[in-house]
Amino acid sequence: MDRQQGISKDAPIGKAEVAEKTVAPTNVTTPDLFGFVAERSSQVIERRYSCVQTEAELDRWIQKIEAAKLTCVDTETTGLDAMRVDLVGISLAVEVGEACYIPLAHTTNEEQLDKSWVLSKLKPWLESEQHLKLGQNLKYDIHILNNCGIQLRGIAHDTLLQSYVLESHLSHDMDSLATRHLGEKTIAYEEVCGKGAHQITFDQVNLETATQYAAEDADITLRLHHAMYPAIEADKKLLTIYQDIEMPAMHALAVMERNGILIDSAKLSSQGQMVGQRLLDLEKQIHELAGQPFNIQSPKQIGEILFGKLELPIIKKTPSGAPSTDEEVLQKLAENYPLPARILDYRGLAKLQSTYIEKLPRMVNPKTGRVHTSYSQAVAVTGRLASSDPNLQNIPVRTEEGRKIREAFVAKPGSVMVSADYSQIELRIMAHIAEDESLLKAFAAGEDIHKATAAEMFHVDLNQVSSEQRRYAKVINFGLIYGMSAFGLASNLGIERSAAQQYIDTYFARYPGVADYMAQTRVQAKERGYVETVFGRRLWLPEIRSNNGMRRQGAERAAINAPMQGTAADLIKLAMIAVQRWIEQNHLETSMLLQVHDELVLEVPQSELAFVQEHLPQLMTGVAKLKVPLLVEVGVGSNWEEAH
């Protein structure tokens, strides 16, 4: 079979249908590393793909989708930026092997129906809650149709999210899923549009090729649903994650992405000038400490200065054998030498300057006047969201310059920013999972958990805990849930390894439930190949049985932390869902703008502020009942930093 999936380039596409027969491998299974196995069908699949170019053909397909129990819908566009690209065509599939492509904006001078007319005909079905729809990454299609004034409703299934719930550690793009679950090699985008500088946009693709590609997308997605969904449906926990968390979270995320956030470009420009001057000052200091000028952006030249001229100790080497100058090495050297510390400062500021201060104003959407981040729902194994273009989850908050960038995220006139943050959520989850009596008691009493830990470890009364003892306890509390070793703790606290080990031993003696949880989790992870969140999300650990000791130990550390981090991710998704529903049910003008780990950021009109402040904590703490109380801290300000 050639790269065009066996369809002849000369096959008549248009008013006629294209038929193809493909034979999938017989009795082939796609085994996961540990659990889910999808059996590939040995059935012969006859493909009936058509290009809709007449009113009669469109009417025929509208009758099909109105009668269908479930229809796969997919859009083709001129690019990837969902808020800015144009709709080129729509593909539909109702039965395995039967799909169509409706071209709307191709520039190939071939016969097409009028785009506005077609959308007006499809709009009632697209907006119908009763007609159930399926897709692959439908959050993207929601935006594309919204750009055309259509609110996509009746969303029942998404194969991207099905794969994520079943096999979070694997890739979830349609091509990979088709290979893994159907034994099919799909037509790649590059085969249709080319690569690199010679790549064309989809509107320039001829209708024959476009139909082969787009109709296949809809058909394969429908087949993937039939392959994967039964495994979810058969497992109550996975069904809960899929139906009650991931699918409704997709709607909340689409709304947040579309809301966007206002940027004060003038403030960023002012910050840029200050950071620019600070970079010049740092460059001068660095060159003075080095005794000569050199390119601070060049790892090679940094290595020559640090290890050649200054003869600093080599911490580790690159694969090529050269001394490494990565961040970990510089941080270690910075403990004893000033030059690596200044280079780290310079790198951090330069990254802020290029990633946020200079870039954010250029990312403002000219139509909305706002910046629109994109949230990837199916990336992190733990269930956490990933923000990109721009990444608004990684703005550093420990530096003054990073905090100042948050000051440039502002509310519109007449509104304020509201930040709602789960307090010490992962420690609370650990107390719930480990069921340690001392931890449960401390949280139930509303005590400062780090102070309570210090009192337990140093055998002092709660009111006698010093700030230094609390700092040690905080490092230990967070370090241990991330699987920190005695060596890591010693390095973090600047103490001897034996002293660090003694602290760990004391901690586990005072909190035996935590020690038991960690031991049991390691055993269960090795047996099953995964751990679970409180809600039943499976967090796969491919390296847990590795023969490589370092990889296996890394997987064991992940096994301990993943249920906490994963449960926290589930909670914030449930909070987003609850808050967005509440906003819609009460017809509020309040908008949810950002989700940053355990924090939600909203833009709230002054007239709704008191109402939001009253109900927001209740909504977020009410999404789950743990053995410890959930606590949400709410802040208000004219900008994000002020509210945080």
C-alpha positions as CSV (number, residue, x, y, z in Angstrom):
1,M,0.0,0.0,0.0
2,D,1.5,3.4,-0.9
3,R,1.5,6.5,1.2
4,Q,-1.9,7.5,-0.1
5,Q,-3.4,4.5,1.6
6,G,-4.0,2.7,-1.7
7,I,-6.3,5.3,-3.3
8,S,-5.4,6.0,-6.9
9,K,-4.4,9.6,-7.6
10,D,-6.7,9.3,-10.7
11,A,-9.7,8.0,-8.8
12,P,-12.8,10.2,-9.4
13,I,-13.5,12.3,-6.4
14,G,-16.3,14.7,-6.2
15,K,-19.9,13.8,-6.9
16,A,-18.8,10.2,-7.1
17,E,-17.5,8.1,-4.1
18,V,-14.1,6.7,-3.6
19,A,-14.1,3.0,-2.5
20,E,-11.1,1.2,-1.1
21,K,-10.6,-2.1,0.6
22,T,-7.8,-2.4,3.1
23,V,-7.0,-5.5,5.1
24,A,-5.8,-5.0,8.6
25,P,-3.3,-7.6,10.1
26,T,-5.1,-10.7,11.3
27,N,-5.4,-11.3,15.1
28,V,-2.8,-8.7,16.0
29,T,-2.8,-7.1,19.4
30,T,-1.2,-3.9,20.7
31,P,0.0,-4.6,24.2
32,D,0.6,-1.8,26.6
33,L,3.6,-2.2,28.9
34,F,1.3,-3.4,31.7
35,G,-2.4,-3.3,31.2
36,F,-4.6,-2.2,28.4
37,V,-4.6,-4.3,25.3
38,A,-6.6,-3.4,22.2
39,E,-7.3,-6.2,19.7
40,R,-7.0,-5.1,16.1
41,S,-9.8,-6.4,13.9
42,S,-9.0,-8.8,11.1
43,Q,-12.1,-7.5,9.3
44,V,-11.8,-6.1,5.8
45,I,-12.6,-2.4,6.0
46,E,-14.2,-1.0,2.8
47,R,-13.7,2.8,2.7
48,R,-16.3,4.9,1.1
49,Y,-15.0,8.5,1.1
50,S,-16.8,11.3,-0.7
51,C,-16.2,14.9,-1.4
52,V,-19.3,17.0,-0.9
53,Q,-19.6,19.5,-3.8
54,T,-23.3,19.7,-4.5
55,E,-26.3,20.8,-2.5
56,A,-27.9,17.4,-2.9
57,E,-24.9,15.6,-1.5
58,L,-24.8,18.0,1.5
59,D,-28.5,17.4,2.2
60,R,-27.8,13.6,2.0
61,W,-25.1,13.9,4.6
62,I,-27.2,16.2,6.8
63,Q,-29.8,13.4,6.8
64,K,-27.1,10.9,7.8
65,I,-25.8,12.9,10.7
66,E,-29.2,13.8,12.0
67,A,-30.2,10.1,12.1
68,A,-26.8,8.9,13.5
69,K,-26.4,8.0,17.2
70,L,-22.8,9.3,17.1
71,T,-21.0,11.3,14.4
72,C,-17.3,12.1,14.2
73,V,-16.6,15.7,13.2
74,D,-13.2,17.2,12.2
75,T,-12.1,20.5,10.8
76,E,-9.3,21.4,8.4
77,T,-7.7,24.8,8.7
78,T,-4.9,27.0,7.5
79,G,-2.7,26.6,10.5
80,L,-2.4,25.6,14.2
81,D,-3.2,28.9,16.1
82,A,-6.9,28.1,16.8
83,M,-7.7,31.7,17.6
84,R,-6.4,33.1,14.3
85,V,-6.6,30.4,11.6
86,D,-9.3,30.1,8.9
87,L,-11.6,27.1,8.4
88,V,-10.9,25.3,5.2
89,G,-13.2,22.3,5.4
90,I,-15.2,19.9,7.6
91,S,-15.1,16.1,7.5
92,L,-17.8,13.8,8.9
93,A,-18.0,10.0,9.6
94,V,-21.1,8.1,10.8
95,E,-20.1,4.5,10.3
96,V,-16.8,2.7,10.1
97,G,-15.4,3.1,6.5
98,E,-17.9,5.8,5.5
99,A,-16.8,9.5,5.7
100,C,-17.0,12.7,3.7
101,Y,-15.1,15.9,3.3
102,I,-16.9,19.2,2.7
103,P,-14.4,21.7,1.2
104,L,-15.2,25.3,2.0
105,A,-12.2,27.5,1.3
106,H,-9.7,25.8,-1.0
107,T,-7.9,28.1,-3.4
108,T,-7.5,25.5,-6.1
109,N,-10.2,26.8,-8.4
110,E,-12.2,23.5,-8.0
111,E,-16.0,23.3,-7.5
112,Q,-17.0,24.1,-3.8
113,L,-20.2,25.0,-2.1
114,D,-20.5,28.5,-0.6
115,K,-18.8,28.5,2.9
116,S,-21.4,30.7,4.6
117,W,-24.3,28.8,3.1
118,V,-22.9,25.4,4.2
119,L,-22.2,26.6,7.7
120,S,-25.7,28.0,8.0
121,K,-27.0,24.5,7.0
122,L,-24.8,22.7,9.4
123,K,-25.2,25.1,12.3
124,P,-28.4,23.7,13.8
125,W,-26.8,20.2,14.0
126,L,-23.4,21.5,15.2
127,E,-25.1,23.4,18.0
128,S,-27.6,20.6,18.9
129,E,-27.1,19.0,22.3
130,Q,-29.2,16.0,21.2
131,H,-26.9,15.1,18.3
132,L,-23.8,13.4,19.9
133,K,-20.4,14.2,18.4
134,L,-17.0,12.6,18.6
135,G,-13.6,14.0,17.6
136,Q,-9.8,13.9,18.2
137,N,-8.8,16.9,20.2
138,L,-12.1,18.6,19.9
139,K,-11.0,21.6,22.0
140,Y,-9.3,22.8,18.8
141,D,-12.4,22.4,16.7
142,I,-14.5,24.2,19.3
143,H,-12.3,27.3,18.7
144,I,-12.3,26.9,14.9
145,L,-16.1,26.8,14.8
146,N,-16.5,29.5,17.4
147,N,-14.4,31.7,15.0
148,C,-17.3,31.1,12.5
149,G,-20.0,32.0,15.1
150,I,-20.9,28.4,15.9
151,Q,-21.0,26.9,19.4
152,L,-20.2,23.3,19.1
153,R,-22.5,21.3,21.4
154,G,-23.4,17.7,22.0
155,I,-19.7,16.7,22.5
156,A,-19.8,13.1,23.8
157,H,-16.4,11.7,23.1
158,D,-12.8,12.6,22.4
159,T,-10.3,10.0,21.3
160,L,-7.3,12.1,22.5
161,L,-8.7,12.1,26.0
162,Q,-9.7,8.4,25.8
163,S,-6.1,7.5,25.0
164,Y,-4.8,9.8,27.8
165,V,-7.1,8.2,30.4
166,L,-6.1,4.6,29.2
167,E,-2.4,5.1,28.5
168,S,-1.1,8.5,29.7
169,H,2.5,7.5,29.3
170,L,2.2,7.0,25.5
171,S,1.7,9.4,22.6
172,H,-1.9,10.4,21.8
173,D,-1.8,11.9,18.3
174,M,-4.1,10.2,15.8
175,D,-1.3,8.7,13.6
176,S,0.3,7.0,16.6
177,L,-3.1,5.8,17.9
178,A,-4.0,4.4,14.5
179,T,-0.7,2.4,14.4
180,R,-1.1,1.2,17.9
181,H,-4.7,0.3,18.0
182,L,-5.8,-0.3,14.4
183,G,-2.5,-1.4,12.7
184,E,-3.1,1.4,10.2
185,K,-0.6,3.8,8.8
186,T,-2.5,7.0,8.2
187,I,-1.7,9.7,5.6
188,A,0.8,12.1,7.3
189,Y,0.2,15.9,7.1
190,E,3.6,16.3,5.5
191,E,2.7,13.9,2.7
192,V,-0.2,16.2,1.8
193,C,1.3,19.6,2.5
194,G,5.1,19.1,2.3
195,K,7.8,20.1,4.8
196,G,9.7,23.1,5.9
197,A,10.0,26.2,3.6
198,H,8.1,24.4,0.8
199,Q,5.1,23.4,3.0
200,I,1.8,24.7,1.7
201,T,-1.3,25.4,3.8
202,F,-4.3,23.0,3.6
203,D,-6.4,25.5,1.5
204,Q,-3.8,25.0,-1.3
205,V,-4.3,21.2,-1.4
206,N,-6.3,19.8,-4.3
207,L,-9.7,18.3,-3.4
208,E,-8.8,14.7,-4.3
209,T,-5.9,14.7,-1.9
210,A,-7.7,16.7,0.7
211,T,-10.6,14.3,0.7
212,Q,-8.3,11.3,1.1
213,Y,-6.6,12.9,4.1
214,A,-9.6,14.6,5.8
215,A,-12.2,11.9,5.4
216,E,-9.6,9.4,6.7
217,D,-9.2,11.5,9.8
218,A,-12.9,11.3,10.6
219,D,-13.1,7.6,9.8
220,I,-10.0,6.6,11.8
221,T,-11.2,8.6,14.8
222,L,-14.5,6.8,14.8
223,R,-12.7,3.4,14.6
224,L,-10.3,4.5,17.4
225,H,-13.4,5.3,19.6
226,H,-14.7,1.8,19.0
227,A,-11.3,0.3,19.9
228,M,-10.6,2.3,23.1
229,Y,-13.9,3.3,24.7
230,P,-15.1,-0.2,25.7
231,A,-11.9,-0.5,27.9
232,I,-12.9,2.7,29.6
233,E,-16.5,1.8,29.9
234,A,-15.6,-1.5,31.5
235,D,-13.6,0.2,34.3
236,K,-15.6,2.3,36.8
237,K,-12.6,4.3,37.9
238,L,-11.4,5.1,34.4
239,L,-15.0,6.0,33.3
240,T,-15.2,8.5,36.2
241,I,-11.9,10.1,35.2
242,Y,-13.0,10.3,31.6
243,Q,-16.7,11.4,32.0
244,D,-16.5,13.5,35.2
245,I,-13.1,15.1,34.9
246,E,-11.4,15.1,31.5
247,M,-14.4,15.6,29.2
248,P,-16.0,18.5,31.2
249,A,-12.5,20.0,31.8
250,M,-12.1,20.3,28.0
251,H,-15.1,22.7,28.0
252,A,-13.8,24.8,30.8
253,L,-10.3,25.0,29.2
254,A,-11.8,26.0,25.9
255,V,-13.6,28.9,27.6
256,M,-10.5,30.0,29.5
257,E,-8.4,29.9,26.3
258,R,-11.0,32.0,24.5
259,N,-11.3,34.5,27.4
260,G,-7.6,35.3,27.2
261,I,-6.0,37.9,29.5
262,L,-5.1,41.6,29.2
263,I,-1.5,42.6,29.1
264,D,-0.1,46.0,30.1
265,S,2.4,46.4,27.3
266,A,3.7,49.8,28.6
267,K,4.5,48.2,31.9
268,L,6.3,45.4,30.2
269,S,8.3,47.9,28.1
270,S,9.3,49.7,31.3
271,Q,10.3,46.4,32.9
272,G,12.3,45.6,29.8
273,Q,14.4,48.7,30.1
274,M,15.2,47.9,33.7
275,V,16.0,44.3,33.0
276,G,18.1,45.4,30.0
277,Q,20.2,47.7,32.3
278,R,20.5,44.9,34.9
279,L,21.8,42.5,32.2
280,L,24.4,45.1,31.2
281,D,25.5,45.5,34.8
282,L,25.7,41.7,35.2
283,E,27.6,41.3,32.0
284,K,30.2,43.8,33.3
285,Q,30.4,42.0,36.7
286,I,30.8,38.6,34.9
287,H,33.6,39.9,32.7
288,E,35.4,41.4,35.7
289,L,35.1,38.1,37.6
290,A,36.4,36.2,34.6
291,G,39.2,38.6,34.0
292,Q,38.3,39.0,30.3
293,P,35.2,39.5,28.1
294,F,33.5,36.4,26.6
295,N,30.2,35.4,25.2
296,I,28.0,34.6,28.2
297,Q,25.5,32.8,25.9
298,S,28.2,30.3,24.8
299,P,28.5,27.1,26.9
300,K,31.8,26.4,25.2
301,Q,33.3,29.8,26.3
302,I,31.8,29.5,29.8
303,G,33.5,26.1,30.1
304,E,36.9,27.5,28.9
305,I,36.7,30.3,31.5
306,L,35.4,28.2,34.5
307,F,37.4,25.0,34.0
308,G,40.3,26.2,31.8
309,K,41.3,29.6,33.1
310,L,39.9,29.5,36.7
311,E,40.3,25.8,37.1
312,L,37.1,25.3,39.0
313,P,36.2,21.6,39.9
314,I,34.5,19.7,37.1
315,I,31.1,18.4,38.4
316,K,30.1,16.3,35.4
317,K,30.8,16.0,31.7
318,T,28.7,16.1,28.5
319,P,28.3,13.0,26.3
320,S,31.2,14.3,24.2
321,G,33.4,14.4,27.2
322,A,33.5,18.2,27.7
323,P,32.9,19.7,31.2
324,S,29.2,20.4,31.5
325,T,28.0,24.0,32.2
326,D,24.3,23.1,32.6
327,E,22.1,24.7,35.3
328,E,22.6,21.9,37.8
329,V,26.4,22.3,37.5
330,L,26.4,26.0,37.8
331,Q,24.1,25.9,40.9
332,K,26.5,23.5,42.6
333,L,29.5,25.7,41.7
334,A,27.6,28.8,42.8
335,E,27.6,27.5,46.4
336,N,31.4,28.3,46.6
337,Y,32.2,30.6,43.6
338,P,30.8,34.0,42.6
339,L,31.2,33.8,38.8
340,P,28.8,30.8,38.3
341,A,26.2,32.5,40.5
342,R,26.3,35.6,38.4
343,I,26.1,33.6,35.2
344,L,22.9,31.9,36.6
345,D,21.5,35.3,37.4
346,Y,22.3,36.5,33.8
347,R,20.7,33.4,32.2
348,G,17.5,33.7,34.3
349,L,17.1,37.4,33.4
350,A,17.9,36.9,29.7
351,K,15.2,34.1,29.6
352,L,12.7,36.4,31.2
353,Q,13.5,39.1,28.8
354,S,13.2,37.0,25.6
355,T,10.4,34.7,26.7
356,Y,8.0,37.2,28.4
357,I,9.0,40.8,28.4
358,E,9.8,41.0,24.6
359,K,7.5,38.3,23.4
360,L,4.2,38.8,25.2
361,P,3.3,42.2,23.5
362,R,3.8,40.5,20.1
363,M,1.4,37.7,21.1
364,V,-1.6,40.0,21.7
365,N,-4.4,38.9,19.4
366,P,-5.3,41.9,17.3
367,K,-9.0,41.0,17.3
368,T,-9.4,40.5,21.0
369,G,-6.6,42.7,22.4
370,R,-5.7,39.8,24.7
371,V,-3.1,37.1,25.0
372,H,-4.5,33.6,24.6
373,T,-2.5,30.7,26.1
374,S,-3.2,27.2,25.0
375,Y,-3.7,24.4,27.5
376,S,-2.6,20.9,26.6
377,Q,-4.7,18.4,28.5
378,A,-3.0,15.2,27.5
379,V,0.7,15.8,28.1
380,A,1.8,15.2,31.7
381,V,1.5,11.6,33.0
382,T,0.2,13.0,36.3
383,G,-2.8,14.7,34.8
384,R,-1.4,18.2,35.1
385,L,-2.1,20.7,32.4
386,A,0.6,22.3,30.3
387,S,0.4,25.9,29.1
388,S,2.1,27.1,25.9
389,D,2.2,30.0,23.4
390,P,2.8,31.6,25.8
391,N,3.6,29.4,28.8
392,L,2.0,31.2,31.7
393,Q,2.7,28.5,34.3
394,N,6.4,28.9,34.4
395,I,6.8,32.6,35.1
396,P,9.2,32.6,38.1
397,V,7.7,33.9,41.3
398,R,10.8,33.7,43.5
399,T,12.5,36.6,41.8
400,E,11.5,40.2,41.9
401,E,11.7,40.5,38.1
402,G,9.5,37.4,37.7
403,R,6.9,38.9,40.1
404,K,7.0,42.2,38.2
405,I,6.0,40.3,35.0
406,R,2.9,39.1,36.7
407,E,2.1,42.8,37.4
408,A,1.6,43.3,33.7
409,F,-1.3,40.8,33.6
410,V,-4.2,43.2,34.4
411,A,-8.0,43.3,34.7
412,K,-10.1,45.3,32.3
413,P,-11.6,48.7,33.5
414,G,-14.3,48.1,36.1
415,S,-13.0,44.7,37.1
416,V,-10.3,43.1,39.3
417,M,-8.2,40.0,39.3
418,V,-9.1,37.3,41.8
419,S,-6.6,34.5,42.6
420,A,-7.9,31.3,44.4
421,D,-5.2,28.9,45.5
422,Y,-5.4,25.5,47.2
423,S,-3.2,25.8,50.3
424,Q,-0.5,23.0,50.8
425,I,-2.7,20.7,48.7
426,E,-0.1,18.0,48.1
427,L,0.7,17.7,51.8
428,R,-3.0,17.5,52.6
429,I,-3.4,14.7,50.0
430,M,-0.4,12.9,51.5
431,A,-2.1,13.0,54.9
432,H,-5.3,11.6,53.3
433,I,-3.6,8.8,51.4
434,A,-1.1,7.8,54.1
435,E,-3.7,8.2,56.9
436,D,-1.0,9.2,59.3
437,E,-2.6,10.1,62.6
438,S,-0.3,13.0,63.5
439,L,-0.6,14.6,60.1
440,L,-4.4,14.2,60.1
441,K,-4.6,15.7,63.6
442,A,-2.5,18.7,62.6
443,F,-4.5,19.5,59.5
444,A,-7.8,19.0,61.3
445,A,-6.7,21.4,64.0
446,G,-5.8,24.0,61.3
447,E,-2.2,24.1,62.5
448,D,0.7,25.5,60.5
449,I,1.8,22.1,59.1
450,H,5.5,23.0,58.9
451,K,5.5,24.3,62.4
452,A,3.7,21.2,63.6
453,T,6.2,19.0,61.8
454,A,9.1,20.9,63.4
455,A,7.5,20.6,66.9
456,E,7.3,16.8,66.3
457,M,10.8,16.4,65.0
458,F,12.7,18.7,67.4
459,H,10.6,17.7,70.4
460,V,9.5,21.3,71.3
461,D,6.2,22.9,72.0
462,L,4.4,24.4,69.0
463,N,4.9,28.0,70.2
464,Q,8.6,27.4,70.7
465,V,9.4,26.4,67.1
466,S,12.1,28.7,65.7
467,S,12.0,30.1,62.1
468,E,15.0,27.9,61.3
469,Q,13.4,24.8,62.6
470,R,10.2,25.6,60.6
471,R,12.4,26.1,57.4
472,Y,14.0,22.7,58.0
473,A,10.6,21.0,58.5
474,K,9.3,22.7,55.3
475,V,12.2,21.4,53.2
476,I,11.7,17.9,54.7
477,N,7.9,17.9,54.2
478,F,8.1,18.8,50.6
479,G,11.3,16.9,49.9
480,L,10.1,13.6,51.1
481,I,6.9,13.6,49.1
482,Y,9.2,14.2,46.0
483,G,11.3,11.2,47.1
484,M,14.3,13.3,48.2
485,S,17.2,11.2,49.5
486,A,19.5,12.0,52.5
487,F,22.1,13.3,50.0
488,G,19.5,15.6,48.4
489,L,18.3,16.9,51.8
490,A,21.8,17.5,53.0
491,S,22.6,19.5,49.8
492,N,19.3,21.5,50.2
493,L,19.9,22.3,53.8
494,G,23.7,22.6,53.7
495,I,24.3,20.0,56.3
496,E,26.2,16.7,56.6
497,R,24.6,13.6,55.0
498,S,24.5,11.8,58.3
499,A,22.6,14.7,59.9
500,A,20.1,14.7,57.0
501,Q,19.6,10.9,57.4
502,Q,18.9,11.4,61.1
503,Y,16.2,14.0,60.2
504,I,14.6,11.6,57.8
505,D,14.7,8.8,60.4
506,T,13.2,11.1,63.0
507,Y,10.5,12.2,60.5
508,F,9.4,8.6,59.7
509,A,9.5,7.7,63.4
510,R,7.1,10.6,64.2
511,Y,5.0,9.9,61.0
512,P,4.9,6.1,60.6
513,G,1.9,6.3,58.3
514,V,4.0,8.1,55.7
515,A,6.8,5.6,55.9
516,D,4.2,2.7,55.5
517,Y,2.6,4.5,52.5
518,M,5.9,4.9,50.8
519,A,6.9,1.2,51.3
520,Q,3.5,-0.1,50.2
521,T,3.5,2.2,47.2
522,R,6.8,0.9,45.9
523,V,5.6,-2.7,46.1
524,Q,2.2,-2.0,44.5
525,A,3.9,0.1,41.7
526,K,6.2,-2.8,40.8
527,E,3.3,-5.3,40.8
528,R,0.9,-3.3,38.7
529,G,3.2,-1.0,36.7
530,Y,1.1,2.0,37.8
531,V,-0.1,4.0,40.8
532,E,-3.5,5.7,41.2
533,T,-4.8,9.0,42.3
534,V,-7.5,9.3,44.9
535,F,-10.1,9.5,42.0
536,G,-8.7,6.5,40.2
537,R,-6.5,8.1,37.5
538,R,-3.8,5.6,36.5
539,L,-0.3,7.0,36.5
540,W,1.9,4.6,34.5
541,L,5.5,4.0,35.4
542,P,7.3,2.4,32.4
543,E,10.7,2.3,34.2
544,I,9.5,0.7,37.5
545,R,10.8,-2.7,36.5
546,S,13.9,-1.4,34.6
547,N,17.2,-3.2,35.0
548,N,18.8,0.2,35.1
549,G,19.1,1.1,38.8
550,M,19.0,4.8,38.3
551,R,15.9,4.7,36.1
552,R,14.2,2.2,38.5
553,Q,14.9,4.4,41.5
554,G,13.6,7.5,39.6
555,A,10.4,5.6,38.9
556,E,10.1,4.6,42.5
557,R,10.4,8.3,43.5
558,A,7.8,9.1,40.9
559,A,5.5,6.4,42.3
560,I,5.5,8.0,45.7
561,N,4.8,11.5,44.5
562,A,2.6,10.8,41.5
563,P,-0.6,10.0,43.5
564,M,-0.2,13.4,45.3
565,Q,0.5,15.4,42.2
566,G,-2.1,13.5,40.2
567,T,-4.8,14.0,42.8
568,A,-3.9,17.7,43.0
569,A,-4.3,17.9,39.2
570,D,-7.7,16.1,39.4
571,L,-8.8,18.5,42.1
572,I,-7.9,21.7,40.2
573,K,-9.7,20.3,37.1
574,L,-12.8,19.5,39.2
575,A,-12.6,23.1,40.6
576,M,-12.4,24.6,37.1
577,I,-15.4,22.5,36.0
578,A,-17.4,23.6,39.1
579,V,-16.5,27.3,38.8
580,Q,-17.2,27.5,35.1
581,R,-20.6,25.8,35.6
582,W,-21.4,28.1,38.4
583,I,-20.5,31.1,36.3
584,E,-22.7,29.9,33.4
585,Q,-25.6,28.9,35.7
586,N,-25.6,32.3,37.4
587,H,-25.1,34.2,34.1
588,L,-22.1,36.1,35.5
589,E,-19.8,38.4,33.7
590,T,-16.9,36.9,35.7
591,S,-14.4,35.1,33.5
592,M,-12.0,32.3,34.4
593,L,-8.6,33.2,32.8
594,L,-5.8,31.0,34.0
595,Q,-5.0,27.8,35.8
596,V,-1.5,27.6,37.2
597,H,-0.9,24.4,39.0
598,D,-3.0,24.8,42.2
599,E,-4.3,28.3,41.4
600,L,-7.2,29.7,39.4
601,V,-7.2,33.3,38.2
602,L,-10.4,35.1,37.4
603,E,-11.4,38.5,36.1
604,V,-14.3,39.8,38.2
605,P,-16.4,42.9,37.7
606,Q,-16.5,45.0,40.9
607,S,-20.3,44.5,41.0
608,E,-19.8,40.7,41.3
609,L,-16.8,40.7,43.6
610,A,-18.5,40.2,46.9
611,F,-20.6,37.3,45.4
612,V,-17.5,35.6,43.9
613,Q,-15.4,36.0,47.1
614,E,-18.2,34.4,49.1
615,H,-18.8,31.4,46.8
616,L,-15.4,30.7,45.2
617,P,-13.8,29.0,48.3
618,Q,-16.9,26.9,48.9
619,L,-17.0,25.8,45.2
620,M,-13.3,24.8,45.2
621,T,-13.3,23.0,48.6
622,G,-16.6,21.3,47.9
623,V,-15.4,19.3,44.8
624,A,-14.1,16.5,47.0
625,K,-14.2,15.3,50.6
626,L,-10.9,14.2,51.9
627,K,-9.9,13.0,55.4
628,V,-8.4,16.5,55.9
629,P,-10.1,19.8,55.2
630,L,-9.3,21.5,52.0
631,L,-8.3,25.2,52.3
632,V,-8.5,27.8,49.5
633,E,-6.9,31.2,49.9
634,V,-8.4,34.0,47.8
635,G,-6.6,37.3,46.9
636,V,-7.8,40.4,45.0
637,G,-5.9,43.0,43.1
638,S,-5.8,45.1,40.0
639,N,-3.2,42.7,38.5
640,W,-2.2,39.1,38.9
641,E,0.8,39.7,41.2
642,E,-1.3,41.9,43.5
643,A,-4.0,39.2,43.7
644,H,-1.7,36.3,44.2
